Amino acid sequence: MICIASAKDDGMQTIVSIATENGDFKTLLSALNATNLIDTLNWGRTFTVFALIDETFAALLNGTIEALLKDPSAPKKVLLYHVADKRLMAKDVVNIAI
């Protein structure tokens, strides 16, 4: 899933508010909180986040997320790898080679 949001005064919601209201991103929100990225994604800029829903995280072995979050430096790098600091639409990223 791709979420595009802004904390600017342009009427758009923040990534955090979208994820909270949606209800399918509790694991993402926990990871953002544990890695101190909540404020970053509520900052006055536009971001695009490539995020997994809770159902996808549920496929991991029990305790995997908790073990990763004990040292937040590694998951923070992974989370930031999935954040673009601009508005991207699906048509913009569908042909990008990684």
Contact map, one row per residue, 1 for C-alpha under 8 A:
11100000000000000000000000000000000000000000000001111000000000000000000000000000000000000000000000
11110000000000000000000000000000000000000000000111100000000000000000000000000000000000000100000000
11111000000000100100000000000000000000000000000111100000000000000000000000000000000000000000000000
01111100000000100000000000000000000000000000011110000000000000000000000000000000000000110000000000
00111110000111100100000000000000000000000000011100000000000000000000000000000000000000100000000000
00011111010111100000000000000000000000000111111000000000000000000000000000000000000000000000000000
00001111110111000000000000000000000000001111110000000000000000000000000000000000000000000000000000
00000111111100000000000000000000000000000011110000000000000000000000000000000000000000000000000000
00000011111100000000000000000000000000000000000000000000000000000000000000000000000000000000000000
00000111111100000000000000000000000000000000000000000000000000000000000000000000000000000000000000
00000001111110000000000000000000000000000000000000000000000000000000000000000000000000000000000000
00001111111111000000000000000000000000000000000000000000000000000000000000000000000000000000000000
00001110001111101100000000000000000000000000000000000000000000000000000000000000000000000000000000
00001110000111111100000000000000000000001100000000000000000000000000000000000000000000000000000000
00111100000011111110000000000000000000001100001010000000000000000000000000000000000000000000000000
00000000000001111111000000001000000001001100000000000000000000000000000000000000000000000000000000
00000000000011111111100000000000000000000000000000000000000000000000000000000000000000000000000000
00101000000011111111110000000000000000000000000000000000000000000000000000000000000000000000000000
00000000000000111111111111001000000000000000000000000000000000000000000000000000000000000000000000
00000000000000011111111111001000000000000000000000000000000000000000000000000000000000000000000000
00000000000000001111111000000000000000000000000000000000000000000000000000000000000000000000000000
00000000000000000111111110000000000000000000000000000000000000000000000000000000000000000000000000
00000000000000000011111111000000000000000000000000000000000000000000000000000000000000000000000000
00000000000000000011011111000000000000000000000000001110000000000000000000000000000000000000000000
00000000000000000011011111111000000000000000000000011100000000000000000000000000000000000000000000
00000000000000000011001111111100000000000000000000000100000000000000000000000000000000000000000000
00000000000000000000000011111110000000000000000000001100100000000000000000000000000000000000000000
00000000000000000000000011111111000000000000000000111100000000000000000000000000000000000000000000
00000000000000010011000011111111100001000000000000000000000000000000000000000000000000000000000000
00000000000000000000000001111111110000000000000000000000000000000000000000000000000000000000000000
00000000000000000000000000111111111000000000000000000000000000000000100000100000000000000000000000
00000000000000000000000000011111111111000000000000000000000000000000000000010010000000000000000000
00000000000000000000000000001111111111000000000000000000000000000000000000000000000000000000000000
00000000000000000000000000000111111110000000000000000000000000000000100100000000000000000000000000
00000000000000000000000000000011111110000000000000000000000000000000100110110000000000000000000000
00000000000000000000000000000001111111110000000000000000000000000000000000000000000000000000000000
00000000000000000000000000000001111111111000000000000000000000000000000000010000000000000000000000
00000000000000010000000000001001100111111100000000000000000000000000000000000000000000000000000000
00000000000000000000000000000000000111111110000000000000000000000000000000000000000000000000000000
00000000000000000000000000000000000111111110000000000000000000000000000000000000000000000000000000
00000010000001110000000000000000000011111110001000000000000000000000000000000000000000000000000000
00000110000001110000000000000000000001111111000000000000000000000000000000000000000000000000000000
00000111000000000000000000000000000000111111100000000000000000000000000000000000000000000000000000
00000111000000000000000000000000000000000111110000000000000000000000000000000000000000000000000000
00000111000000000000000000000000000000000011111000000000000000000000000000000000000011000000000000
00011111000000000000000000000000000000000001111100000000000000000000000000000000000011100000000000
00011100000000100000000000000000000000001000111110000000000000000000000000000000001111100000000000
01111000000000000000000000000000000000000000011111000000000000000000000000000000001111110000000000
01110000000000100000000000000000000000000000001111100000000000000000000000000000011100000000000000
11100000000000000000000000000000000000000000000111110000000000000000000000000000011000000000000000
11100000000000000000000000010000000000000000000011111000000000000000000000000000010000000000000000
10000000000000000000000010010000000000000000000001111101100000000000000000000000000000000000000000
10000000000000000000000110110000000000000000000000111111100000000000000000000000000000000000000000
00000000000000000000000111110000000000000000000000011111110000000000000000000000000000000000000000
00000000000000000000000100000000000000000000000000001111111000000000000000000000000000000000000000
00000000000000000000000000000000000000000000000000011111111100000000000000000000000000000000000000
00000000000000000000000000100000000000000000000000011111111100000000000000000000000000000000000000
00000000000000000000000000000000000000000000000000000111111110000000000000000000000000000000000000
00000000000000000000000000000000000000000000000000000011111110000000000000000000000000000000000000
00000000000000000000000000000000000000000000000000000001111111011000000000000000000000000000000000
00000000000000000000000000000000000000000000000000000000011111110000000000000000000000000000000000
00000000000000000000000000000000000000000000000000000000000111111000000000000000000000000000000000
00000000000000000000000000000000000000000000000000000000000011111110000000000000000000000000000000
00000000000000000000000000000000000000000000000000000000000111111111000000000000000000000000000000
00000000000000000000000000000000000000000000000000000000000101111111100000000000000000000000000000
00000000000000000000000000000000000000000000000000000000000000111111110000000000000000000000000000
00000000000000000000000000000000000000000000000000000000000000111111111000000000000000000000000000
00000000000000000000000000000000000000000000000000000000000000011111111101100000000000000000000000
00000000000000000000000000000010011000000000000000000000000000001111111100100000000000000000000000
00000000000000000000000000000000000000000000000000000000000000000111111100000000000000000000000000
00000000000000000000000000000000000000000000000000000000000000000011111111100000000000000000000000
00000000000000000000000000000000011000000000000000000000000000000001111111110000000000000000000000
00000000000000000000000000000000001000000000000000000000000000000000001111111000000000000000000000
00000000000000000000000000000000000000000000000000000000000000000001001111111100000000000000000000
00000000000000000000000000000010001000000000000000000000000000000001101111111110000000000000000000
00000000000000000000000000000001001010000000000000000000000000000000000111111111000000000000000000
00000000000000000000000000000000000000000000000000000000000000000000000011111111100000000000000000
00000000000000000000000000000000000000000000000000000000000000000000000001111111110000000000000000
00000000000000000000000000000001000000000000000000000000000000000000000000111111111000000000000000
00000000000000000000000000000000000000000000000000000000000000000000000000011111111000000000000000
00000000000000000000000000000000000000000000000000000000000000000000000000001111111100000000000000
00000000000000000000000000000000000000000000000011100000000000000000000000000111111100000000000000
00000000000000000000000000000000000000000000001111000000000000000000000000000011111110000000000000
00000000000000000000000000000000000000000000001110000000000000000000000000000000111111110000000000
00000000000000000000000000000000000000000000111100000000000000000000000000000000001111100000000000
00000000000000000000000000000000000000000000111100000000000000000000000000000000000111110000000000
00011000000000000000000000000000000000000000011100000000000000000000000000000000000111111000000000
00010000000000000000000000000000000000000000000100000000000000000000000000000000000101111101100000
00000000000000000000000000000000000000000000000000000000000000000000000000000000000000111111100000
01000000000000000000000000000000000000000000000000000000000000000000000000000000000000011111110000
00000000000000000000000000000000000000000000000000000000000000000000000000000000000000001111111000
00000000000000000000000000000000000000000000000000000000000000000000000000000000000000011111111100
00000000000000000000000000000000000000000000000000000000000000000000000000000000000000011111111100
00000000000000000000000000000000000000000000000000000000000000000000000000000000000000000111111100
00000000000000000000000000000000000000000000000000000000000000000000000000000000000000000011111110
00000000000000000000000000000000000000000000000000000000000000000000000000000000000000000001111111
00000000000000000000000000000000000000000000000000000000000000000000000000000000000000000000001111
00000000000000000000000000000000000000000000000000000000000000000000000000000000000000000000000111
